[in-house]
């Protein structure tokens, strides 16, 4: 008799469509397509992939650590869902590795370059600092529980129920932005390669389509959680959320400003993509911010957005199918991952040569 049957339904949906394999997509043509791109095209593709790796490397650890740690939840359907959610994120992270292997001889060199990218680090720092604060609260709460269980005084008396609930709400809010906003510049630019007259990077686009299908389920769950906490007084969050109103809008404004700067960076070398440039992507992100904020009861005008009632790139919706359908094996594009190049580290080859 689940308290939140709708969460159980989403957990089952993730099981049904989220159980895909990184080996389902043929990446054998990625190397050839990538080599044929100009400098601007490579920059757009590479920067987007690096940031996606950064996000999902974090998302592969965060959900269980935040929500099922230190006695934060004892609800069985929530624990089932969040476990499936985290498994999804780990699969996404593994899939990016296959994408890198399909193009670059030295995977380690590519991954290491992420750490040195100031634009990626600037975006990641904002996201992770929010997670870090929440996780710190939960760890202190767990230490307090241990002390109390041993008949001692709490070690961190400042961590009260209000602070814990604040951390829970902020964690949900950050993941909502994570799933519904932060990935989308990468999604849209990556899919744009496959929307060209001569379709490019289709293997990557297909992997991102599977990832996006999962992310839309994650987004739907956290939108509903946030609305439940905002609207149902019995959950005990309404007053806390009211107190966090200004901070909530500040978080969205910071995210918005960072996304605009990121888009300028993506297209700083120009755009080889027909139908996609910095202004089009900014218009789309305006639309995304408007929809995401409205869906959790916020007013987008408070961060300076005008009414965004239409999607400037409607073809993107073709990639965001989260219907409960699992392809039969014979319908999958390819059941075997085929390496495009030798992954050995040739001495006369460096990442810069690309």
N, C-alpha and C positions, 0 to 999 in steps of 0.2 A: 504494500500500500504506500507507494512513494509520495512524499510531500509535494515534490515538484515533478509531476509526470512529464511535463514538457522537456525537462532536462534529460530525462531518461530517453525520450524519443530522439533527441539530438544525439545522444551517445550511440543509439542504435543506427542513426543515419551515418555517423562517422564510420562505424564498423562496416556499413554497407558499401559506401563509396570511397572511404578513405584508405581502404586496404589495397592500394595499388603498389606497383613495384617500380623502382627506379629503372629497371631493365626493360620496361614496356616500350620505351621510346627509342627509335633509331637515331643515333647521333653521328652516323658515319659521314654525313655531308657537312657537318658543322665547320670542320677545319677548312674545307674548300671555300665555303661561303664567307667565313671570317677573313681568309686571306685576300678575298676579292673586295673587301670593304675599303673605303678610303679612311684617312686618319680620323675624320669626324665620326664616321660610323663605328669604328673600333672603339673610340672613346665613349660613345653613348652606350654601346653594348657592355663594355668592360666595367665602366663605373657602376652601371645598374646591377650587374652580376655581383660585384664586390660588396655593394651595400646589402643586397639580398642575403648573401652569405653571412654578413655581420648580424643582420636582424635575426635570421633563423638559428644562428649559433647561440644567440641569447635566448630566443623563444624555446629552444630545445631543452633549456634548463629551468626557465622561470616559472611556468605554471604550477608544477608540483611543489616547488620550493616555496612559492608564495601562498598557495591556497590550501595545501594539504599538510602544512608543516606546523608543528607546535600546537596542535589542538585547535587550529583555526576553524576546521570543518569536521563534523562527524556525520555529515549527510551522505548516505551511500550512493545516491544517483549522481550527486555532484562529483564525488571522488571517482566514479566510473567515467563520467564525461571528461574530467580534467586529465585523467590518465590517457584516454584516447586522444585528447587534444595534444598532449605532449608527445605521444608516439608519432602523431602526424608531423609535428615540427621537426623531429629527428629525421624522419624520412625525407622531408624537404631539404634539410641540411646535407644529407647524403647525396641527394639528387644533384645539388649544385656541384658537388665534387666530380660527378660524372660529366657534367657540362664542361668543367675546367679541364678534365683529362682529355676530352674530345678535341680540344683546341691547342692546349699548351703542353710542351714536353716536360716542363718543370712545374709541377703542381705546387710544391712547397714555395717556390719563388713567387708564384702568383698570390698565394695565401699570405705570405709574409708582407707583400707589398700593401696589403689592406691596412696593416698597422701604421704604415708611414703616410697614408693618404689623409691629409688634414681635413678635407671636405667630409669624408666618411666619419672620421673621428669626431668632428664637430656635431654631426647629427646624432651619432651613437651616444655621445656623452650626455645629451639632454635626456634621452630615453633611459639610459642605464642609471643616471643619478636618481631618477624617480623610483626605479626598482630598488636601488640600493637603500634608500631611506625606508621604504616599506619593509624590506627584508630585515633591516636592522631592528625595526620595531618588533617584528615577529620573533627574531632570535632572542631579544631581551625578554619578551613575554614568555618564551619557552624556559629561559633561565629562571624567571620568577616562579613559574609553575614547579620547576625542579626544587627550588628552595622551599617553597610552601609544602611540597610533598615530604620534604625532610624536616618539617616543623621549624623552619627558619624564616626570617623576614625576607620579603622580596628584595632582590639585589638592585633592581631598577624601579623604585617606587613611582617615578614619573610616567611609567608605561601603564596607563589605566585603560579602562574599557573604551573610553572615547578615542584615545590615540590608536588603539587596535582597530576600531571600526573605521577610523580615518584612513589607516593604512590599507584596509581591505577595499574601501571604496576607491582610493587612488590607484591601487593595483589593477582593479577592474577597468578603470578609466584609461590607464596607460595601455593595457592590452587591447582595449577597444580601438584606440588610436593606432596602435601597432598594426592590428589586423585590417582596419578599415581605411587607413590613410597612408601610412608610411611606405607600404609596398607598392602603391599604385603608380608612382612615376616610373618605377622599374617595369611593372606589368605592361603599361601602355606603350612605352618605348620599345620593349622587347617584341610585343605583338605587332608593332608597326612594321618591323622587318618582314614579317610574314604577310602583310597587307600590301606590299609593293607589287607592281606589275610582274616582276620576276621575284617570286617568293624566296626569301632568305631566312636562314637560321630557324627553319621550321621545327627542328628537334627541340631547340631551346623553348620556342613558343609553345610547343605541346607540353613540355614539362611545366612551364609556368601556368598553363591552363589547368593542369591537374592540381597544382599548388593553390591557384586562386579559387578553385572549386572548394577545396578544404577550408581556405581562409574565410570564404563567405559564410560557411557554417559557424566557424569560430566567432565571426563578427556578429552573426545573428544571435548567438547565445549570449554574448556579453552585452549587446544592446538590450536584450530582454532582462538580464540581471540588473543592469543599471536602472532601467525603468521600474523594475520591481522595487529596488531599494529606494528610489525617489518617490514612489507612489504609495507603497504599502507601509503604513505606520507601524504595523506589528513587527516588521523586520528590524526596527530600531535605528534607522539611518537618516530619517528625514531631516532632523535638526542638524545633524553633522553635515549633510549635503548642503543645507542652506548656509551654514557657516563657511563652507568651502566654495561658495559660488564664485567669488572673485578669483580665487586661485584656479578654479576650473577653467574659466575663460582665459586666464593668463597662459595656462598650459596649451590651449588651442591656438592662441595668438602666436606663441613661440613656435609651435609646430608649423603654423601657416607660414611665418616668415622664413623658417628654415627650408620648407619645401620650395618656396619661390627662389631662394638663393641656390638651392640644389639644381633646380631646372636651368637657371642661368649657367651653372657649371656644366651640366650635361650638354648644352648646346653652345658652349663657349668656342668650339672649333667649327661651328656651322651645323647644318643638317642635310644629310643625303636622302632623308626620308620624305617621300611625297606624301603630303597630307599631315605631317607632324613636324612641328617646330616649337620653339620656346613659348610663344604666345598661345598656341593651341593647347599645349599641355598645361599652361597656367590657367586657362579658361576651364579646362577639365577639372583641375584640382580645386578651383573655386566651387564648381558644382559638387565635387566629392565632399568638401568641407561642409557645404550647405546641407547636404543630405545627411551626412553622419551626425552633425550637431542636432538637426531637427529630430532625428530618430531617437535621441536620448533626452529630448525635452529641453534642449538649449536653443538660444536665439542667435543665429549666425551673424546678425547685424551688430552684435556687441563686439565682434572682432573686426568690424569694418567691411563685411561682405554685403553686396547688394543681392536682390532676389536672383536666385539661380534655378529657374524652373525647367531647364532643358539641358540635355547632355550634348555637348559640342562634338563628341566623337561616338555616336551611338553604336558603331560596329563593335566597340569594346564589350558591350553586353553579351555578344556571342561567345566570349571567352569566360564569362562569369556564371556559367550554369552550375547551380548547386542542387539540381534535382536528384532525387534518390534513385539513381540508375547506375548500375555497374556493367561495363561493357563485357560482352562475352569474349572468350579468348580469341575467337576468329575475327573479332571486330577491332582488336587492338592493332595499332599500326605496325609494331614490330615487337616480338617477344624476346629478342636478344639484343643486348647492348653490344655494338660493334665499335671497337677502338679505331679511331681514324688515323692515329699515328703511333709510333713507338714511344713509349713513356720513358725510355732510358734517357739519362741526362748527358747529352752530347756536349763535349767540351767546347766545340766551336759554335754553340747555339746559346743565345741568351734571350731573356724576355724582351729586351729592348730591340732585338732584331726584328720582332714582329711589326 
